[in-house]
Amino acid sequence: MAETAELRKTALNQTHRSHKAKMVDFGGWDMPVEYSGLIAEHMAVRTGVGVFDVSHMGDIQLRGPGSLAAVQKLLMNDASKLQIGQAHYSAMLYENGTFVDDVVLHKLSENDYLIVINAGTREKDVQWVRKQIGHMPGVHINDFSDYYTQLAIQGPKAAETLAKLTTTDLSTIKNYWFTWGQVCGIHNVMIARTGYTGEDGFEIYIPSDEPTSSRVWGEVLAAGAEFGIIPCGLGSRNTLRLESAMALYGHEISETINVLEAGLGRYAKIDPVANPDKGDFVGRDALVAVQEAGGAKRKLVGLEMLERGIGRDGYPVFTVGGERIGEVTSGSPGPFIKKNIAMAYVPVQYAGVDEVVAVEIRGQLVKAKVVPLPFYKKPKKVVAAPQG
């Protein structure tokens, strides 16, 4: 009998267990799916602040005089437009325009980039990077995936929480920008205004040793206590990203789904006139061919259930007349918006807003309607008018 591979553990594994987190196998990692309960954790992030251990994410550094050229070939977005201290959403594609993985690219300095990749695709991604650009001159590839403990502090009170732990002026860090500062007495910590919840928040990168990671985790919880901070697991991270219609690898994006179907074409810089510095990239020709053939034949849509029932991942989607047209990629109750929601791929002729379709739930066709994405947007900050 073949031995079962031992689950990987982050530096905070014992901390999670000591706080009675419910642990699950997530992509080969022993990770907390919830602490006090999915709904409580979800609501804490929407209304106050929560903290997540996301150290299972991977980190690949490309460094050297050829790094920009390598990034431009490897990823679909245009890295030439990034300034030092700026990040953007992008993806690595196969030659047919489908997803190896979606990523966040950070420009650390001239000729120095950090690609944050998904946990379940780490080995595949590193191999793909080496295969695609390992032969290019002037670029050094380093897998720093096990170097960092990565904490995500998320919610409308995230900045006030983190401000207690750093001398860095967080108000100067715009969305999808980052800086280096001192956090909890640790120097040279990367502080990024990024996240996967649809809320304001920060991701901090600290050394991955257990004592340091556990201490910082505890100090973050203490700093956020007045705002009702709670530790959060992957369950609420999933429902938060679903309400905010953020793609998840293996669900809304995969090796069978192309960028244009996924509605992410705005990040793929295909047009050489609009993006003269981008050049060619892996998968570009396939996306051009899709465009020239009239565009994607199916589209990712949001569904709101009209009748009682929850459209779960993988459930089939039908027309109201009973013709199967697709399946749910992600679905659950939306704890904050208090609606049963889902995302699904359907043919473009059924993708219009208010189109009524049906999801098969336990053998019954339950009606749903197509609604605009995202299901939830965080409120814009209202700046008070000056007095007098």
Secondary structure, DSSP 8 states (H G I E B T S, - for coil): -------B--TTHHHHHHTT-EEEEETTEEEEEESS-HHHHHHHHHHS-EEEE-TTSEEEEEESTTHHHHHHHHBSS-GGG--TTBEEEEEEE-TTSBEEEEEEEEEEETTEEEEEE-GGGHHHHHHHHHHHHTTSTT-EEEE-TTTEEEEEEESTTHHHHHHTTBSS-GGG--TTBEEEEEETTEEEEEEE---SSSS-EEEEEEE--HHHHHHHHHHHHHHTGGGT-EEE-HHHHHHHHHHTT---BTTTBSTTSBTTTTT-GGGS---TTT-TTT---TTHHHHHHHHHTTS-SEEEEEEEESSS----TT-EEEETTS-EEEEEEEEEEETTTTEEEEEEEEEGGG-STT-EEEEEETTEEEEEEEE-S-S-------------
